[in-house]
Amino acid sequence: MLKTRLKNKKLSGLKTVVLLLLLSVLLSVLFMPSAPKVDAAENVYNTYGMGPDGRLTRTQAAYDPSKLITVNANKPEDFFVDGERIYISDTLNKAVKVIDFDGRELNNFGLKLEENVLVSDGTFVQPTGIYIRENTLYVADKLGEKVLLMDKNTGAVLKTITRPTHPLFGAQTPFKPSKVVVDTAKNIYLTGEGCPNGVIHINNEGEFQGYLGVNKTPVTFMNLLQSIFFSKDQQSQLLSKTPPSPTNLALDNQNLLYTLTAGSSENSIKKLNTAGTEIRGINSNYAWAMDIDSSLNIYVVESNGMISILDANGWLLFAFGGKDIFDRFGMLKSPSSIRVLENKNILVLDKDLGGIMVYTPTPFFLKAHKATTLSQAGYFMEAEDLWKDILKDNSNLIVGYSTLARANMKRQNYTEALAQFKKAEDFYAYSDALWQVRNEWIQNNSLWMILAVVGLVVVVVALKLVNKYTMVLKPVTGFFGRIKKQKLVSQLLYSGYFFRHPLLAIEQMKYKNKLTMLPAIILFAIYLLVTVGSIFFQGYLWVGNVYNVNIFMNVVMEILPLLLIVVCNYFVSSVTDGEGKFKHVFIAMAYCLLPMIVTIPIFTILTNIFTYNEMIILDAIFVISKIIWVLLMLVSVAGVHGYGFKGIVKNVLLTLFCLAMVVLFAFIIYILFMQQFNFFAALFGEAFV
Amino acid sequence: MKKITIFKICAISTLAFFIGLVAVLASINPTSVLSKEYTSSSNSYTLSNSNSDNYQLELDSKSLAFRVKEKVSGKVVMESGNILPDSENYDNGLNKTWEQFAQSAVTVYYTNEKVYTPLTGFESVEIEVEEISKGFQARINIDDIQLRFTLKIELVGDSVEVSIPFSSINEKRPDRNPLLEIAVYPFINTTKGVQEGAYDSYIFVPDGSGAIIDTTKKTSAKNNYSARVYGDDYGVVGNAGIKVNGDYRPAKIQLYPVFGMVSSGSGYMGDIVAGEEYASILAYASGIVTDYNFVYSKFTYREKYYQPIDNAGNTVSTNQKDMNKTDVKVRYSFLTGKDATYSGMANKYREKLQQANVLKTAVKNDVPIKADFLMADSYENTFGRTVVPVTSATFALDALDNLKSGGVKALSSGIIGYSSGGKTGAAPNHSKIGGKTGTSEEYKKLFGYSGGSVYPVANYTLVDNGVSSYSKRDLVLSMGKEFVEFPDYDNSHIYFDAMQVLNPAASKKYLSKDLEEFKSKYGINGIQIKGLDILLSSFNDEKFIRSESKKSIDDMINGIDIKLSAENAPSYLWDKVKEFTASPLSGSNYIIALESVPFLQMVTGKYIDHFSPYINLDYNNESDIVKMVDYNVNLSYILTEKNSYELVMTPSSRVFSSEFSLWGERIKATYARVEPVLSKVRGSAFIKREKLAEGVFKNTYENGAVILVNYTNTDYSLNGNTVKALNFALGGNNG
C-alpha cells in the first residue's frame, strides 16, 4: 500500500505553474468526451482515499475498468499513446507494434516475413522503452545498447544513439537504456540499467550532457559499523555501495522530469527541477511506473497492481485495484507501464494479462480532480463549493476540509478554519489559523487581562498590608502554616531545597534521616501522573488527534527505566565502594524529578497555546528541563555515594553497562519464555480443542 | 513443505485433466467411466420406451451417452456426447483424457493411496443398463477401485433427469481409493469453437445476479469458471482455504444451482434438484484448455481440507474421511426457439419453483424503498470503547415520516446498531435495545411505525472477534479443528478485521431468544437478517455437515413467524423471504463471464422485493439508477442523523455519506423518477430481456408492460418511443 507523506506540506512555488495551466485543464474537464462505459457493473476492487489518522478510507469508485485491449505481444514493457494509435514495445518479440483502441494491429516495426512467419529483422534486440515527440518515435533498446529515433509513421530509422564516448559518462558505466522520455526541446532522458549516476541526459544532437537525479546511497547502521571497523581489504570485498539507479521516468508538460526507483521505499518517486535536483520526494514501497497528467497529478501503478493517484504535492487522492489472482476484470497481474490520457482515462499495460486495461474516470473522480486542480492553484474560494459537494458524497476525504478551511481563512473565519484544519490534519495551516485565533483573542481580551493582573496585584498587596496591621488573615495563614508543618508535606516541600542544594540535602538525608520513603514514592507517583496525563492534554499541534492511548504501556515505559536506573546504580555502587544505601539512591532519584514535575504541566499548557512559530520555546523548555534533571541526578549520585569526579564517571559508565546487560538478559528470558508458551499452547490445542 | 506443494496441485484438480500430466502429480485421478472397447463411432443408441408427449430419449449403452429427439420433427434437442472422433480429415482437438472426459457420462475423481499413477481410463468397467419406467438405469462397477454406483437417466416432461442415489454407492476400498468427486455429463449440447454469426449464443452461470459467457466472441480469459453452489465450505476446508485478498471485493456467491447453454435458438437449462450444497458449477469457453464451449456440474463426496500442524500456520492437506451422504439429481430442461435465452431459462426455473411451491404469493403493495438507519457504533479508546451515537430513535421516526409525506409511497426500514454499545460487538445478542440513541419506549414506537415496516437488523452468523457475549462452543470449528474466521468486508480498512462464525445450533439459539424478546417487548412485525448466505459445516461436539447446516438454517428460518428480510438469501430460503436486501446487481466480474444479467431478479422479482445495495455508498452514478430499473430492484439507502464524519474512527467508517439532511431530498427525487416506471411492473413476472443495441435493453413483463433502458450516452428510439441517454422509459404494449 502506498504511503505518501510529503516533505513539505505547504502549497508552494508550484502554484504559479499550475495557475498557468488551469484554464486549459478546466476546459478539458468540461468538454471531456463521454466515457464509453456501457454497463454499470460493480467493480471488483475497493477504492480508497486518504482518511484521518493516516489511514486509508473507502470511497466511491474513482475509476471503472471499461475495457481490456488485447495485445498480441510477448512481455511488452512499455507503450505510448499517440492520438488514436497505441505504440507498444513488444519486448521479447523484438518489435514495436502499432495498434488502435480495439486492439487491431495497424503496423509493426522491426519484423520481416520469413516463410510466412514474422521474425525479427534485427532492428531491435530488446526494446523496453518507447516515447513519441512530434513525428519521431524513440525506442530504448536495452540489450541492443542503443536508442533508435524512427519515423513514427514509416518506422524508418532516422538516427541511432549508442554509448556516449564523453569522459564524464564514465569508463566503466554500462549503457543499457531501459526507459526514454523526450522533452519539447527534444532533449532525451534515459534510465540505464546498472547506471548509478542517475538519469542520462542526451541533447537533441545526440550528445551526452550529463547525469540528473542521482539516488543517494542508503546509509544503514550496518554500513556505518562496517566503514568504521572493517579494514580496506574487507571493505573491498563487500558489495559496492552504489546507489540504485532509477528504473522509470516521466515528464510533465512543464518539461520537468520525474524519476521512479522501484524497490526503494524512501523517495522512490522524485520530481526534479530543470537543474536536475530533487524538489519533491514521495515514498512508495511498490511503485513501478508512473505518468503525469496536465494538472501535474501523478498516476502511479505499483507492482502489486494497485493504481494510486497523487496530487502535485504528492498527497494521495485515490488508490484502487490490486493483484489479479482469481481472473477478475479490473485487476492487474504484472503491470509494466501506465499512461493517462487527456480525457483522464488511465491505460495500464500488463505483461501477463496480455493487453492494456483501460480505466475510465467516474463523475465523482472528475469532480474531485477539478476541485484538486483549483485548490492546488490557490483558488480556494472557487474550489470551496466543489469540495462541499464532494464531502456531501464522502465526508471522510479529509483533504477536502483543508480547502474549506483555507477559504474560511480568506474570509477571516478563523475559528471555523481551525476546526476544519483539524479535520484535514493540516498541521502547518492549523498552526497559522491558531495564530490568528489567538491573536484575535488577545486583541479582544487584552484590556481585561491587564485589568485582571493589575487587580490581582492590588488585591494581594492590599491584603498583605491589611494583614500586617489587623491580622485579619490569621486563620488562613495559620491553616497553611499548620499544613506546612505536617511531616509529609514538609518533606515533599523539601524537594525545593533539594533542587537548590542537592548535596546539602543529601547530607541531611544520609545523616539526619530527614527524608523518608513515603514522600519519595509520592513524588514518583506525581511524576507518573503528570507524564501520562500530559498525553491527554497536550495541544493538537504537538500530538495530533489522540484516539487510543495504551496507558499501561506508558506507565511501564516511564517507571521501568527509572527503577532500573535506581537498582543498577545501587548494585554498581555497592561493589565499587559506594556509600549509599538502596533507600538513599531511591529517595535521591525521586527528589531529582522535581524539575520534570514542574515543567511538564507548564509545557503541556503551552502546547495548547503556542503555534509552530513559538515551538522553539517549547523545545528549549523540554531540553533544558531534561538537562537539569540529568545534572541533578549526577550530583545526587556523587552525594549519595560520596564520589569525586572520577568516581562519578566510572559509576555512570558502569551503571549504563549494567542497564544494557539487564535489558539483554530480559530480552533473552522473554524469547525463551515465549517459546515455552507457544509449545504449551500448541500442546494444549492439540490435546483439548 | 513438500506436502503442501503437492496439495496445491490437488486443490486445482478440477482442472486436473487440463494437461494429462497434471494428473501424474496430483493425488486425484479423474477418470471417465468408459469401457475399454468403447469407441465413439459406435452410435448404438437404444430407444427408451418411456416417451413423454413430445420427446423421446435414447441411450448408448456403452458410453451411457444420451440424446433426446423431438418426436414430430425428429430433431435432436439435447445430446450428451456429440464429440466426433478423430479421423483422417477431422481433428476433434482433444487429447485422449479430454476425449474420454467429454464422451463419458460421468467422471470419477478418486485418490490413489501414495502412488500417483496416471490413469486415463479404467481397466475394467462393467456397465449394466436396464430400462426403468421413465428411462434407463445403469449399474456401474469400476473394478479398478472397487466402486459401484447406479446412474439413472429419466425423461420427465420436458426435461431429462440424471441422478445418482446415495444408497447405490458402494465403496469397497475407501481407505485406499476414496471417492472424491463425480462430474456429471460435462459436454451436453457442446459447441466447438467461437460461434461466430450465431445469435443468443452463450453459457449461463449463476454468478451473483447471473452472468453469461458469450460464445460468439473469443474470450480473453485464461481460466475457466468454477464455483461452489452456496459458496465454499470453510468449515471443511479451514481458514487456509479462504480466498481473501484485501484489494478485492469478495466474489459473489452462487445463490441458486442453475446453469445452462444456448445457441441460435436451441439449448438447455440445468438445475440441480438434489445434492446442490455439494455441487460446483464449471464452465469453459472455446479457447480455454479446449476448443469447446461447455458447462457442467460436479459433486463433492470428499473434500480436501487443511489440517493445521503448528501455531505458525503451517498446514497439511488431508482428505475428508466420511463421505458426504448426498443424493445427486440434475435436471436438464430443453429450450427451443425463443425460449433458448437466459430469459427462457429464468422463466423455466421460475415455473419449477412455482411447482415446488417455493414461490407463492406475488408482491402487491406500492413500489417501496429501503431506508436503513445506523444508530450508533463505537471505537476503542483508552478506557474501553467510545460509543458514537449518530441517529436517535425519534429522529429516525421523523425522517421516515418526512419521506412518506415527501411522496414515498411504501417504506421499509432496517435499524442497525440499536444496542447500547452500537453496531460493533452487538451480535449475537441483539435484544439489548437502547442506550444513547433512545429509550426502549422510543424504540418501541419506532418499530411500531405505522407508515411502513421497520425492522431490527441482526446477524446470527458473523460475530465480532473478542465479544464476550458468546462462548467458544458457539463457533464453527473446522474439520481441521480451528475456529473459522471470516474477513469483515463491511469494515473500511484495507486489512479486514476477522469475524467469527456461529455454528447453526448457536444461530438458532440466539435468534429464537432475540425473537422472543423483540416480539414481546417491542412488538416487532419483521426482522432483517444478514449472513444467511454463509453455509458452513461445523465439527463441534454437535456435528453439522453441510447438508445438516442447511437443514438447520432452513428450520431456523421456518421458525420465524414474522416478515423476513434477508441479505443475499440463497434459493433454499426463498419460500420464506419477503425482502431480498443487497440484491446482487452483477456477477463477480470474472473475465470469462463479464456480462451480468438479472436472472435472479427475473426468477424471483414477482414474489420477493429486491433492494439494491446502499446507493449512497457505492452506487452514485446515473447509470446505477438505470441499472436498478433494468433489474427491477428497489432503491436502498443507509442514513444517519448526524454527519457521517462522526463515524470516521469506528468500524462503520465505510458509511461515508449518510446524513439525512443531505440525502432526504435526493431520495425523494430519485424515487419520483423511478416509481412511475416500476409501479407498472409491480407483482408481475419479468419474462423477457432483449438487447436492442449495445447498452440498450427492452424488458418485457408478464402483464405486457415494457421498460426500455439505455446505458449509453446517446438517445435511442424504437417505434416512436425514445429513451434518453442514461435513462429509462416505459415502452408501451406495442414497444
Boltz contact constraints between the chains, C-beta under 6 A:
constraints:
  - contact:
      token1: [A, 34]
      token2: [B, 713]
      max_distance: 6.0
  - contact:
      token1: [A, 38]
      token2: [B, 694]
      max_distance: 6.0
  - contact:
      token1: [A, 38]
      token2: [B, 695]
      max_distance: 6.0
  - contact:
      token1: [A, 38]
      token2: [B, 711]
      max_distance: 6.0
  - contact:
      token1: [A, 39]
      token2: [B, 711]
      max_distance: 6.0
  - contact:
      token1: [A, 40]
      token2: [B, 623]
      max_distance: 6.0
  - contact:
      token1: [A, 40]
      token2: [B, 624]
      max_distance: 6.0
  - contact:
      token1: [A, 40]
      token2: [B, 627]
      max_distance: 6.0
  - contact:
      token1: [A, 41]
      token2: [B, 586]
      max_distance: 6.0
  - contact:
      token1: [A, 41]
      token2: [B, 596]
      max_distance: 6.0
  - contact:
      token1: [A, 42]
      token2: [B, 586]
      max_distance: 6.0
  - contact:
      token1: [A, 44]
      token2: [B, 249]
      max_distance: 6.0
  - contact:
      token1: [A, 44]
      token2: [B, 589]
      max_distance: 6.0
  - contact:
      token1: [A, 45]
      token2: [B, 247]
      max_distance: 6.0
  - contact:
      token1: [A, 52]
      token2: [B, 648]
      max_distance: 6.0
  - contact:
      token1: [A, 56]
      token2: [B, 494]
      max_distance: 6.0
  - contact:
      token1: [A, 57]
      token2: [B, 492]
      max_distance: 6.0
  - contact:
      token1: [A, 57]
      token2: [B, 653]
      max_distance: 6.0
  - contact:
      token1: [A, 58]
      token2: [B, 492]
      max_distance: 6.0
  - contact:
      token1: [A, 58]
      token2: [B, 654]
      max_distance: 6.0
  - contact:
      token1: [A, 60]
      token2: [B, 620]
      max_distance: 6.0
  - contact:
      token1: [A, 68]
      token2: [B, 220]
      max_distance: 6.0
  - contact:
      token1: [A, 70]
      token2: [B, 220]
      max_distance: 6.0
  - contact:
      token1: [A, 322]
      token2: [B, 247]
      max_distance: 6.0
  - contact:
      token1: [A, 327]
      token2: [B, 223]
      max_distance: 6.0
  - contact:
      token1: [A, 327]
      token2: [B, 590]
      max_distance: 6.0
  - contact:
      token1: [A, 327]
      token2: [B, 591]
      max_distance: 6.0
  - contact:
      token1: [A, 328]
      token2: [B, 589]
      max_distance: 6.0
  - contact:
      token1: [A, 328]
      token2: [B, 590]
      max_distance: 6.0
  - contact:
      token1: [A, 329]
      token2: [B, 589]
      max_distance: 6.0
  - contact:
      token1: [A, 329]
      token2: [B, 591]
      max_distance: 6.0
  - contact:
      token1: [A, 329]
      token2: [B, 594]
      max_distance: 6.0
  - contact:
      token1: [A, 392]
      token2: [B, 662]
      max_distance: 6.0
  - contact:
      token1: [A, 393]
      token2: [B, 657]
      max_distance: 6.0
  - contact:
      token1: [A, 394]
      token2: [B, 656]
      max_distance: 6.0
  - contact:
      token1: [A, 394]
      token2: [B, 657]
      max_distance: 6.0
  - contact:
      token1: [A, 395]
      token2: [B, 643]
      max_distance: 6.0
  - contact:
      token1: [A, 395]
      token2: [B, 644]
      max_distance: 6.0
  - contact:
      token1: [A, 395]
      token2: [B, 645]
      max_distance: 6.0
  - contact:
      token1: [A, 395]
      token2: [B, 656]
      max_distance: 6.0
  - contact:
      token1: [A, 396]
      token2: [B, 648]
      max_distance: 6.0
  - contact:
      token1: [A, 396]
      token2: [B, 656]
      max_distance: 6.0
  - contact:
      token1: [A, 547]
      token2: [B, 649]
      max_distance: 6.0
  - contact:
      token1: [A, 548]
      token2: [B, 380]
      max_distance: 6.0
  - contact:
      token1: [A, 548]
      token2: [B, 381]
      max_distance: 6.0
  - contact:
      token1: [A, 549]
      token2: [B, 382]
      max_distance: 6.0
  - contact:
      token1: [A, 551]
      token2: [B, 382]
      max_distance: 6.0
  - contact:
      token1: [A, 678]
      token2: [B, 311]
      max_distance: 6.0
  - contact:
      token1: [A, 682]
      token2: [B, 311]
      max_distance: 6.0
  - contact:
      token1: [A, 689]
      token2: [B, 481]
      max_distance: 6.0
